[in-house]
Amino acid sequence: MEGFARVHESDMLARPDPTTFQILPWRGEGPATARMFCDILLPDGSPSFADPRHVLKRA
């Protein structure tokens, strides 16, 4: 039985893209909340073709 991902898809890295860092303004009072998008890489450091950001960069 196949698990959540195939073996070649299970080991990936998420590299944060600091240019996408944004503090979310609707948090209100209390600690701030932020977001940052990541590029998904294969273990050898090459881009994953399953990463929508990579697909859009190639378009």
Stockholm file with secondary structure:
# STOCKHOLM 1.0

chainA/1-59         MEGFARVHESDMLARPDPTTFQILPWRGEGPATARMFCDILLPDGSPSFADPRHVLKRA
#=GR chainA/1-59 SS CCCSSCHHHHCCEEEECGGGCEECGGGCSSSCCEECCEEEECTTSCBCTTCHHHHHHHC
#=GC SS_cons        CCCSSCHHHHCCEEEECGGGCEECGGGCSSSCCEECCEEEECTTSCBCTTCHHHHHHHC
//
